[in-house]
Structures are given as C-alpha cells and as structure tokens.
Amino acid sequence: MKEKAFSKFLRNQVLIIGALFAGDQIFGFFEQNYLNTYLDQVLGLTPLFISLMVSLSAVMGLIMNITWGIISDNTRSKYGRRRPFLLFGIIAGISMIIFAFSIDIAGGNIMTAYIICIILDVVIIGISSNAYYVCERSLIPDTVDLEKRGRANGIINNIGYIGLLIAIAAFLVSDLIFGQETPEGTVIGQMGHIFALSIGGLSFLITGLIGFFFIKEKPISELPPKKKFLVELKEIINIEQFKANKDFFKIVLALTIFRTGISTVMPFLFIWIFALGLSTVELLVAVLVGFVILFLITSLLGYLADKHGRRKFIPISIVIVSIGIIFAPLVKIGNTTNYPLVVFILPFMLVAVLGLATPMNAWSQDLIPEDKRGKYFGFLNIIFTISQIIGSIIGGLVATYFLIGGLVPESFVFVFAPIFFLGSIPLFLRVKETLVRE
C-alpha cells in the first residue's frame, strides 16, 4: 500500500509540534543533566542527593501529568483545548534560570541551596513543565492520522534533536569557556551553569509562545462533551476501562521497563562525559558523528513503522543498541581515554535514548482513546516517572558503590541499562500491532 502524502497544512502543523519538541528537548536536556551537575559541581553533593531530587521530580511528574491531562481533555476555551497550557513553559523557563542562582539566594549555605533546588525543580518546574509536556504530546495524535504517525514522529523527533544539538552546543561552549580541569575531571562551576540553564529556560519560554500563537486545533464544536474532573479521575480505577484498553497498559509496562534502562544512565551521563577529560573539539566531532547516524536511523524507523507496522523492528533494534553500549566502561582505563571507542559507542547510546522513541511513540499514540488523550498521556507518564525512580536509584547506587580500580565509577551504569532494555522485549511482543498493511 502506498503511503499517503502530507498536506501542506499537516506538514506545517508537524513542523510547529517539532518546534515544541525542540524546546522540550533543550529544556529537558538541562533539567536532566545540568541541574544534576549543579548539585555535583557547584554544591559538591554526592550522587545520592542527585538521585533523591530526580526521584521526587519524577513523582511530581506522575501526579501533574494525569492532572493536566484530565484538565486539558475537558478544556473548551476560545484558545483551544491544548494551546493555553503551553504558556506554562514561561514559568518553568524562568524557574530554571533562577535555579542557577540557588547558592547565591541561600547566602552560600549548601543545604539551604539544596532545599531551594528541590523547591524549584520538584515543585515549580514539576507543576508547570508538565502542563506543557502533556499538551505538546497530545497534539501529535490530535493532529496526525494513524497511517502517518510513524513518519510524523520521525520528523518531530528529528526537529527535536536539532534542539538537543543546540543544548549540546551550549554544553560544549560552557565547557570551553568555563571548564576547569581537576583530578576528578572537568568542572564548569556556577558561571557555566548560569550560561547553560539560561539557554534552557529561554528556549522553553520561547517555544511555548510559538506553540500558543501558531498551532491550530479542532473547533470546540467538534470536540466531545466535557466531563467533570472527579468523574474522569474515578475512571482511572474503572476495571472496564482497563479491560477496554488493555493493550495500552501492556505497552505502558513494556516502555516503563525499557526507559528504566535509560533512567539508569541519564542522571550520570554528563558526569561520566566530564570525567573522560576530552577536549571540546573531540566532544564536538563525537557528537556530530553520533547525531548524523541518529537522524538517519530515526527517519528510517519512522518510515518502517508506517510501512511494516510498529512492532516488527523494535526487538532487533533493542538488541543492537544493548550490545553497543556495554563497552562504555572500557572507554577510560586509568588516565587513558580510548577516543575511537567513544565515537563508536555514542551512536548506540543516542539511538537507545532517542531514536527508538519514534516507533514506540507512534505505537503508544495509536492505542490511546481519542477522547481521553490528555489523561492517557498522564498514564503514559508512568513510563517516565517509575523508570526515573527505579533507574536513578539503581544508577546512584552503582555509581557510588560499584568501583573497580582505574575505571570511571559512573561508566558501570551503562552495563546495567541493557538488562532493562532486553527485559522489555518479551513485553513489547505481547502488545497488538496497530497498523496492519495489506
């Protein structure tokens, strides 16, 4: 069957959603990495303090995604159902910038600064950013028909990766300008974090405004009747709803296990990269090679998901990336960094963390009930929440206690991640295929 072409209107909508995802990626990059390195390099706290903040943030995300999902599903404003909630990106963006000044606000007291960081990240950013996230993600199935979602997700993800490249470029610039070499690796200090977190906050603020002013939604007259919040909330524990959407909950479980592997790595990824002691040029080359491969694989997976279905190529892709990243502990032995091995491993990491989301996202979007997309994206956030809690704690314990002389402690999180990746495969195989081509 020949794939249907995108209309000009749909292409423009997909590009705008891609811009929203780019803001999501820039903001998320700094929230997941630079908020953590701030605790490590500016406040001098141990990995378990990082794990605690990440876990609390994840719990807030679970609560607020379901809450904002229900609210947005039943919003019938003159500005649309999803658009108004994109403006919460302004609050989250400003809060990220303030985060960089936590030690100054605390008057130099480390624990007071840590409490301020918890309030900013867990409470203010946790509430406001998730309003943006749930509505941005709901816009994809709201806008794109099932048979085009694989390619649409591929386009949206690739635009998002451009945003991620902007974030990584800011990381490299901050490393170049503010980086200081220490026996433990590169430290960029507070000024570097102010520079980077300002870019993250402003990007989220700007893309929220772009989405609000330019995205087009269905007229209110075409939307189903509103439901009361408590009625929607009670449906969460309705066994009949669960049975009617059992394949959605199966994929939630599979994705949760898969993303636990990602969450084992992510809080410590850039701490590990700093510990390698690479030059800015070496980092730039490795990142560019990795992203060229990521763009190609993402586009291919989106095309294959629309042509051959969602499920077919996921298991083999998981096996390949798992084999690639287990070599991470061998990148640095003693004071010697194996740079060719860094260049080799990075594409596997990027495809695992980012590229495989294309067919997985299209598949999960297919399984969400049309009139409950916001709420079910709240359910879907269980993937990120539970995986962050389990993964960050496991990663923190591994980075703290799994020590072998001469090797970077944080590198062993890359050995534990494939356990979860491979463990998700049998669960994916139990989910029904949603796109059957004749």
Secondary structure in CASP SS format (residue, H / E / C, confidence):
PFRMAT SS
TARGET T0000
AUTHOR 0000-0000-0000
METHOD secondary structure of the structure
MODEL  1
M C 1.00
K C 1.00
E C 1.00
K C 1.00
A C 1.00
F C 1.00
S C 1.00
K H 1.00
F H 1.00
L H 1.00
R H 1.00
N H 1.00
Q H 1.00
V H 1.00
L H 1.00
I H 1.00
I H 1.00
G H 1.00
A H 1.00
L H 1.00
F H 1.00
A H 1.00
G H 1.00
D H 1.00
Q H 1.00
I H 1.00
F H 1.00
G H 1.00
F H 1.00
F H 1.00
E H 1.00
Q H 1.00
N H 1.00
Y H 1.00
L H 1.00
N H 1.00
T H 1.00
Y H 1.00
L H 1.00
D H 1.00
Q H 1.00
V H 1.00
L C 1.00
G C 1.00
L C 1.00
T C 1.00
P H 1.00
L H 1.00
F H 1.00
I H 1.00
S H 1.00
L H 1.00
M H 1.00
V H 1.00
S H 1.00
L H 1.00
S H 1.00
A H 1.00
V H 1.00
M H 1.00
G H 1.00
L H 1.00
I H 1.00
M H 1.00
N H 1.00
I H 1.00
T H 1.00
W H 1.00
G H 1.00
I H 1.00
I H 1.00
S H 1.00
D H 1.00
N C 1.00
T C 1.00
R C 1.00
S E 1.00
K C 1.00
Y C 1.00
G E 1.00
R C 1.00
R C 1.00
R H 1.00
P H 1.00
F H 1.00
L H 1.00
L C 1.00
F H 1.00
G H 1.00
I H 1.00
I H 1.00
A H 1.00
G H 1.00
I H 1.00
S H 1.00
M H 1.00
I H 1.00
I H 1.00
F H 1.00
A C 1.00
F C 1.00
S H 1.00
I H 1.00
D H 1.00
I H 1.00
A C 1.00
G C 1.00
G C 1.00
N C 1.00
I H 1.00
M H 1.00
T H 1.00
A H 1.00
Y H 1.00
I H 1.00
I H 1.00
C H 1.00
I H 1.00
I H 1.00
L H 1.00
D H 1.00
V H 1.00
V H 1.00
I H 1.00
I H 1.00
G H 1.00
I H 1.00
S H 1.00
S H 1.00
N H 1.00
A H 1.00
Y H 1.00
Y H 1.00
V H 1.00
C H 1.00
E H 1.00
R H 1.00
S H 1.00
L H 1.00
I H 1.00
P H 1.00
D H 1.00
T H 1.00
V C 1.00
D C 1.00
L H 1.00
E H 1.00
K H 1.00
R H 1.00
G H 1.00
R H 1.00
A H 1.00
N H 1.00
G H 1.00
I H 1.00
I H 1.00
N H 1.00
N H 1.00
I H 1.00
G H 1.00
Y H 1.00
I H 1.00
G H 1.00
L H 1.00
L H 1.00
I H 1.00
A H 1.00
I H 1.00
A H 1.00
A H 1.00
F H 1.00
L H 1.00
V H 1.00
S H 1.00
D H 1.00
L H 1.00
I H 1.00
F H 1.00
G C 1.00
Q E 1.00
E E 1.00
T E 1.00
P C 1.00
E C 1.00
G E 1.00
T E 1.00
V E 1.00
I C 1.00
G H 1.00
Q H 1.00
M H 1.00
G H 1.00
H H 1.00
I H 1.00
F H 1.00
A H 1.00
L H 1.00
S H 1.00
I H 1.00
G H 1.00
G H 1.00
L H 1.00
S H 1.00
F H 1.00
L H 1.00
I H 1.00
T H 1.00
G H 1.00
L H 1.00
I H 1.00
G H 1.00
F H 1.00
F H 1.00
F H 1.00
I C 1.00
K C 1.00
E C 1.00
K C 1.00
P C 1.00
I H 1.00
S H 1.00
E H 1.00
L C 1.00
P C 1.00
P C 1.00
K C 1.00
K C 1.00
K C 1.00
F H 1.00
L H 1.00
V H 1.00
E H 1.00
L H 1.00
K H 1.00
E H 1.00
I H 1.00
I H 1.00
N C 1.00
I H 1.00
E H 1.00
Q H 1.00
F H 1.00
K H 1.00
A H 1.00
N C 1.00
K H 1.00
D H 1.00
F H 1.00
F H 1.00
K H 1.00
I H 1.00
V H 1.00
L H 1.00
A H 1.00
L H 1.00
T H 1.00
I H 1.00
F H 1.00
R H 1.00
T H 1.00
G H 1.00
I H 1.00
S H 1.00
T H 1.00
V H 1.00
M H 1.00
P H 1.00
F H 1.00
L H 1.00
F H 1.00
I H 1.00
W H 1.00
I H 1.00
F H 1.00
A H 1.00
L H 1.00
G C 1.00
L C 1.00
S C 1.00
T H 1.00
V H 1.00
E H 1.00
L H 1.00
L H 1.00
V H 1.00
A H 1.00
V H 1.00
L H 1.00
V H 1.00
G H 1.00
F H 1.00
V H 1.00
I H 1.00
L H 1.00
F H 1.00
L H 1.00
I H 1.00
T H 1.00
S H 1.00
L H 1.00
L H 1.00
G H 1.00
Y H 1.00
L H 1.00
A H 1.00
D H 1.00
K H 1.00
H H 1.00
G C 1.00
R C 1.00
R C 1.00
K C 1.00
F C 1.00
I H 1.00
P H 1.00
I H 1.00
S H 1.00
I H 1.00
V H 1.00
I H 1.00
V H 1.00
S H 1.00
I H 1.00
G H 1.00
I H 1.00
I C 1.00
F C 1.00
A H 1.00
P H 1.00
L H 1.00
V C 1.00
K E 1.00
I E 1.00
G C 1.00
N C 1.00
T E 1.00
T E 1.00
N C 1.00
Y H 1.00
P H 1.00
L H 1.00
V H 1.00
V H 1.00
F H 1.00
I H 1.00
L H 1.00
P H 1.00
F H 1.00
M H 1.00
L H 1.00
V H 1.00
A H 1.00
V H 1.00
L H 1.00
G H 1.00
L C 1.00
A H 1.00
T H 1.00
P H 1.00
M H 1.00
N H 1.00
A H 1.00
W H 1.00
S H 1.00
Q H 1.00
D H 1.00
L C 1.00
I C 1.00
P C 1.00
E H 1.00
D H 1.00
K H 1.00
R H 1.00
G H 1.00
K H 1.00
Y H 1.00
F H 1.00
G H 1.00
F H 1.00
L H 1.00
N C 1.00
I H 1.00
I H 1.00
F H 1.00
T H 1.00
I H 1.00
S H 1.00
Q H 1.00
I H 1.00
I H 1.00
G H 1.00
S H 1.00
I H 1.00
I H 1.00
G H 1.00
G H 1.00
L H 1.00
V H 1.00
A H 1.00
T H 1.00
Y H 1.00
F C 1.00
L C 1.00
I C 1.00
G C 1.00
G C 1.00
L E 1.00
V C 1.00
P H 1.00
E H 1.00
S H 1.00
F H 1.00
V H 1.00
F H 1.00
V H 1.00
F H 1.00
A H 1.00
P H 1.00
I H 1.00
F H 1.00
F H 1.00
L H 1.00
G H 1.00
S H 1.00
I H 1.00
P H 1.00
L H 1.00
F H 1.00
L C 1.00
R C 1.00
V C 1.00
K C 1.00
E C 1.00
T C 1.00
L C 1.00
V C 1.00
R C 1.00
E C 1.00
END
